[in-house]
Structure formats: C-alpha cells, structure tokens
Amino acid sequence: MSLTAAAGTARYRFVVEYVGTAFVGWQRQTSLPERLTLQDVVEDALSQLTKAPVPTFVSSRTDSGVHAYGNVFHADLPLRVRSGREVPWECLTVVAGTNHYLRRITEPLSPVRIRSVERVPSNFHARFDAVSRSYMYRIVDQSREETAFGRGRTWNVPERLDHEAMAEAAALLVGKHDFSSFRGGSCQANSPVKSLDSLRVARVPAKRLLSLPLHSDGAPCVESDLRRAAAELNAAYPHAEDAAIASPSTEIVVTARAPSFIHHQIRNIVGALRQVGRGRLSLEQFRSVRDTRSRDEASRRGCAMAPAHGLYLTSVAYGPPKLPAAANEHMG
C-alpha cells in the first residue's frame, strides 16, 4: 500500500453515502468474491470513469448491513489528457461521472452515491489522518412492525424504553475505558482500551432525521440537534401518556464520537443500553458490566448485540492538511 500518490496521478478525498442493506460491508471479500461489497461497486465505477484500475482506501470499513451518510475514502486518479497535456480530473466531473456509473451498477440494489470530492495533498490518507468518527444508531420502540420507509433502517423493539435512563448509563462510558465488555469476538485491535469522546441518547421526532442541518462535509449534525429536538417534543407533550410519547413518529437516537472504535463496539453498547431502557439493568449493574471487562458476562446479563441495520456512520473529521492542499471544488 502506497502512502503517497504515484507519479501521473492526483489524490482525491471522497465523501460517500450508502444504504448498506444489499452489501456485505465495505471491504472486498477476497475469499468470497461472489459476495458484493461497497468497495467492489465504488472501484468498479471509478475504473469505468477513468478507464484504469483505481484502488480505494477508506476511513471506516463498515460491516454488512451498516449504512453511511458520510464515510470517507481516498483514491489516486490517473491524469487525463486535455489539449495535449496531462491534467487532473475536475472534482465536479468526478462526482457526476462516478455517480453515473454507480447508478448503473447499483440500480437493482441499495443506493450508493458520492456526496463530494476534493483534491488533497499526495500524502493524505483517509484512515490514518482521521481524528474522529461519528456514528448514529436509530431505535423505534413499542413497535413490532417496521414501517415501509424504515425497513432495514431502524431497530424496532416491542417494549417501551426509558431513554433518560439510557442516557444516564451512556454517560458512564464517556472517557477512556477498557471496552472488553463491548468488544466483538472477531476484533483484531491490539487493545480494547479506547477513548469515547461523546455518547448521547435522546428521543426525537422521526421526521427530524430527514431534515437535519449538515456539517461542512455533508453529514447530518445529529448530535447538535438532539437536545433541541427532545426539548421541542417534551414541550409539545408535557403530560402525554407513554403510548403518545413513544408513538411511531418518534425514535430513540444514540450518537457516538471517538477517534476510533473496536469491532462491534457501538452495536454492543446499544444492546446493553436497551437492557437499561427496558429496566433489566440498573445503572450500577450497567457500570458493573463495564467494569467486569468480559463480553461473556455482558451476554449473560442479556446484553445482546444490536442488529447492523440501525447503525449509520454519519461523519469523519480531519485536522488541517499536512501540506497546502490543491484548489478544490465541492459539490453543492
């Protein structure tokens, strides 16, 4: 793997959104080439555009069924010949052309779209230069049936969940901890110790998730909107019964931000928070699950992993460029 762009190419940063339902995750499955991945379709589209093989390097290798509003990858595109000389691709052309081929490739499947493209220094790396990653998990409680538009996009659970208790429990995980109790069995990370910058839980109107303000990179500002949305809902229904507050028009949203995560960390955390929300774990018992540093003990207490289809990678943040960036263009 080359950390810098090769001669005759220019490096670009892509922000991509997708519904992960039809894919077995981002990373290509070399042992199972018949299983379609997001890396397969994105590299196919870029290769059709440039008429050359184009490897991609992604910030976050999302699992099978996980969605994204703003995953980031970089790729080195071969220079194109214009008026007898080699020049870099224009960013807007890359967006339009790649999306044209993505539509042709993924039309029968789940949608995949490039949100924006920009030129970056030749030593930029989508994974190693990321300073934080933000995720969102969507839960619809008191719901046994998925809605037509929510199918494969939310975790529907039959019981009423106490989102305020879940928020209190979530606060116990913020900071630097050993997350062995929330670690996936196939995790290959060197250490289970991670620093969780933010973990929040709120009940919000479901329709608000369709009209959230956007970060500069095009990802929804979910965390900044949660408190306002919850306050509006509580003001609108100050004396509502449980059934009204937990109607299908609301969702419980869990948001998390950290420099990096271990495998299945968020989904295992959400599974444990559900146990708190349904009254099966007290705050002290939840703290004990954290402190035992044992995934087996967490499972024994009913903390099953939440399904993949409720999870969204919302954004990836980067610090200032290591070298002055080339002029860039953003998709409007």
C-alpha positions in Angstrom: 0.0 0.0 0.0 1.5 3.3 -1.1 1.0 6.2 1.4 1.6 8.8 -1.3 0.2 9.3 -4.7 2.2 7.8 -7.6 3.6 9.9 -10.4 1.0 10.5 -13.1 -1.9 10.6 -10.6 -3.7 13.0 -8.3 -5.2 12.2 -4.9 -8.8 12.9 -4.1 -10.9 12.7 -1.0 -14.5 11.3 -1.5 -17.4 11.6 0.9 -19.8 8.7 0.1 -23.3 7.8 1.4 -25.0 4.5 1.1 -27.7 2.1 2.3 -25.8 -0.9 3.3 -28.6 -3.4 3.1 -27.5 -5.2 -0.1 -23.8 -5.3 0.7 -21.6 -7.5 2.9 -19.8 -4.4 4.2 -17.2 -2.1 2.7 -14.2 -4.3 2.4 -13.7 -6.6 -0.6 -14.1 -10.3 0.4 -11.2 -12.0 -1.4 -12.2 -15.4 -0.1 -15.8 -14.9 -1.2 -15.6 -12.9 -4.4 -19.3 -13.6 -5.3 -20.4 -11.6 -2.3 -20.8 -7.9 -3.3 -19.1 -5.2 -1.2 -19.2 -1.4 -1.3 -15.5 -1.4 -2.3 -16.4 -3.6 -5.3 -19.0 -1.2 -6.7 -17.1 2.0 -5.9 -13.9 0.8 -7.5 -15.9 -0.5 -10.5 -17.5 2.9 -11.0 -14.1 4.7 -10.7 -12.5 2.3 -13.1 -15.2 2.8 -15.7 -14.8 6.6 -15.4 -11.0 6.7 -15.7 -10.6 3.6 -17.9 -7.9 2.3 -15.4 -7.9 0.3 -12.2 -8.5 2.6 -9.2 -7.9 1.2 -5.6 -9.6 2.9 -2.8 -8.6 3.4 0.9 -11.5 4.0 3.3 -11.6 5.7 6.7 -14.1 3.1 8.2 -14.7 -0.4 6.9 -18.4 -0.6 7.9 -19.9 -4.1 8.4 -22.5 -5.9 6.5 -25.9 -4.0 6.6 -24.4 -0.8 8.1 -25.3 2.5 6.4 -23.4 5.7 6.0 -24.2 9.4 5.5 -20.6 10.4 5.3 -17.9 7.7 5.0 -14.7 8.9 3.5 -12.2 7.3 1.2 -9.3 8.5 -0.9 -8.2 7.3 -4.4 -5.5 8.3 -6.8 -6.9 9.0 -10.2 -4.7 8.9 -13.3 -4.2 12.2 -15.0 -6.3 12.8 -18.2 -5.0 14.3 -21.4 -6.5 17.7 -22.4 -5.2 19.8 -25.3 -2.1 17.6 -25.5 -1.1 17.7 -21.8 -1.9 15.7 -18.7 -4.1 17.4 -16.2 -6.0 16.3 -13.0 -9.7 15.5 -13.2 -12.1 18.3 -12.2 -13.8 17.4 -9.0 -17.3 18.1 -10.3 -16.7 15.9 -13.2 -15.5 13.1 -10.9 -18.7 13.4 -8.8 -21.1 13.4 -11.8 -19.2 10.7 -13.6 -18.8 8.3 -10.7 -22.4 8.7 -9.7 -23.5 8.0 -13.3 -21.7 4.6 -13.2 -22.8 3.9 -9.6 -26.5 4.3 -10.6 -25.9 1.8 -13.4 -24.2 -0.7 -11.2 -26.4 -0.4 -8.1 -29.8 0.4 -9.5 -31.2 -3.1 -8.6 -29.6 -3.0 -5.2 -29.2 -0.4 -2.4 -28.3 3.2 -3.5 -24.7 4.4 -3.3 -23.8 8.0 -4.1 -20.7 10.2 -3.9 -21.6 13.4 -2.0 -18.5 15.4 -2.6 -14.9 15.2 -4.0 -11.9 17.4 -3.4 -8.2 17.4 -4.3 -6.0 16.7 -1.4 -2.2 16.5 -0.8 -0.5 13.4 -2.2 0.2 12.2 1.4 -3.4 12.5 2.7 -4.7 9.2 4.0 -8.5 8.7 4.7 -7.9 6.2 7.5 -4.7 7.3 9.2 -5.4 11.1 9.1 -8.9 10.9 10.6 -9.1 12.5 14.0 -12.7 11.3 14.9 -15.6 9.2 13.6 -19.2 9.8 14.5 -22.0 7.2 14.4 -25.7 7.2 14.9 -28.0 4.3 16.0 -31.7 4.5 15.4 -34.2 2.6 17.6 -38.0 2.6 17.2 -39.5 1.3 20.5 -43.0 0.0 21.1 -43.0 -1.2 17.5 -43.4 -4.8 16.4 -43.6 -3.9 12.7 -41.2 -2.0 10.5 -42.6 0.9 8.5 -42.3 0.9 4.7 -39.7 3.6 4.8 -37.9 2.4 7.9 -37.5 -1.2 6.8 -33.8 -2.2 7.2 -33.0 1.3 8.5 -34.1 1.1 12.2 -34.1 -1.4 15.1 -37.7 -2.0 16.0 -38.2 -3.3 19.6 -41.6 -4.1 21.1 -41.1 -2.6 24.6 -41.2 1.0 25.8 -37.7 2.2 26.5 -36.7 4.7 29.1 -34.4 6.9 27.1 -33.5 9.1 30.1 -32.1 6.1 31.9 -30.3 5.0 28.8 -28.7 8.5 28.6 -27.5 8.2 32.2 -26.0 4.9 31.5 -24.3 6.1 28.3 -22.6 8.9 30.3 -20.7 6.1 32.3 -18.9 5.1 29.1 -17.6 8.5 28.1 -13.9 8.9 28.5 -11.1 6.4 28.4 -12.1 2.8 29.3 -11.4 -0.8 28.7 -14.3 -1.8 26.4 -13.7 -5.5 26.5 -17.3 -6.0 27.6 -18.4 -4.4 24.3 -15.8 -6.0 22.0 -16.7 -8.2 19.1 -15.4 -11.8 19.2 -13.5 -11.3 15.9 -12.0 -8.0 16.9 -8.3 -7.7 15.8 -7.5 -4.5 17.6 -4.3 -4.6 19.7 -6.0 -3.1 22.7 -9.7 -2.9 24.0 -8.8 0.5 25.6 -10.5 3.4 23.7 -11.4 7.0 24.4 -15.1 7.7 23.8 -15.5 11.5 23.3 -19.3 11.5 23.3 -22.2 9.1 23.8 -25.7 10.6 23.9 -29.2 9.2 23.9 -32.4 11.2 23.1 -35.9 10.7 21.8 -36.5 12.8 18.7 -39.3 13.2 16.2 -38.6 10.7 13.4 -39.2 13.3 10.7 -36.4 15.5 12.1 -33.9 12.9 10.9 -35.0 13.8 7.3 -34.2 17.5 7.7 -31.2 17.8 9.9 -28.7 20.6 9.4 -25.4 19.5 7.7 -21.8 19.6 8.7 -19.4 21.2 6.1 -18.7 17.7 4.8 -22.3 17.0 4.2 -23.0 14.7 7.2 -26.1 15.4 9.4 -25.4 17.5 12.6 -27.3 14.8 14.6 -25.7 15.5 18.0 -26.1 19.3 17.8 -29.8 18.8 17.0 -30.7 16.1 19.6 -31.3 18.3 22.6 -33.4 20.9 20.7 -35.5 18.1 19.2 -36.0 16.4 22.5 -36.9 19.7 24.1 -39.5 20.5 21.4 -41.1 17.1 21.8 -41.3 17.4 25.6 -42.8 20.9 25.3 -45.4 19.7 22.8 -46.4 16.7 25.0 -45.8 17.8 28.7 -48.5 15.5 30.1 -48.6 12.8 27.4 -49.1 9.2 28.2 -46.4 6.7 27.4 -48.1 5.5 24.3 -48.3 9.0 22.9 -44.7 9.9 23.6 -43.5 6.6 22.1 -45.6 6.7 19.0 -44.1 5.7 15.7 -43.4 9.4 15.0 -40.5 9.3 17.4 -37.3 7.4 17.6 -34.5 6.9 20.1 -31.2 8.0 18.7 -27.9 7.1 20.1 -24.9 9.1 18.8 -21.2 8.3 19.5 -18.0 10.1 18.6 -14.4 8.8 19.1 -11.1 8.8 17.4 -11.6 5.1 16.6 -13.8 2.2 17.7 -13.1 -1.5 18.3 -15.1 -4.0 16.3 -18.9 -4.1 17.1 -18.3 -1.6 20.0 -21.3 0.6 19.2 -23.7 -2.2 18.5 -22.8 -4.0 21.7 -23.2 -0.7 23.7 -26.6 -0.1 22.2 -27.6 -3.7 23.1 -26.6 -3.1 26.7 -28.4 0.3 26.7 -31.5 -1.4 25.6 -31.4 -3.5 28.8 -31.2 -0.4 30.8 -34.0 1.2 28.9 -36.3 -1.8 29.5 -35.5 -1.9 33.2 -33.5 -5.1 33.1 -30.2 -3.4 34.2 -29.8 -0.7 36.8 -27.1 2.0 36.4 -25.0 0.1 38.9 -25.4 -3.1 37.1 -24.5 -1.4 33.8 -21.4 0.0 35.5 -20.6 -3.5 36.7 -20.9 -4.8 33.1 -18.4 -2.2 32.0 -16.0 -2.9 34.8 -16.0 -6.7 34.5 -14.3 -6.3 31.1 -15.9 -9.5 30.0 -18.1 -9.9 26.9 -19.3 -13.3 28.2 -20.5 -11.6 31.4 -22.3 -8.9 29.4 -24.0 -11.6 27.3 -25.0 -13.5 30.4 -26.8 -10.3 31.6 -28.8 -10.2 28.3 -26.7 -7.5 26.6 -27.1 -8.9 23.1 -25.5 -7.1 20.2 -27.9 -4.7 18.4 -28.5 -5.5 14.7 -26.4 -3.8 12.0 -29.3 -2.2 10.1 -29.9 0.5 12.8 -26.3 1.8 12.6 -25.1 4.8 10.5 -21.6 6.3 10.0 -22.5 10.0 10.0 -19.2 11.7 9.5 -15.4 11.5 9.7 -13.4 14.5 10.8 -9.9 15.5 9.8 -7.3 18.0 11.1 -5.5 20.6 9.0 -3.7 19.2 5.9 -0.1 18.2 6.3 0.7 20.1 3.2 -1.1 23.0 1.5 -4.0 21.5 -0.4 -4.5 22.0 -4.0 -7.5 24.0 -5.1 -10.7 22.1 -4.6 -14.2 22.1 -5.7 -17.2 20.9 -3.6 -20.4 19.5 -4.8 -23.2 21.9 -3.8 
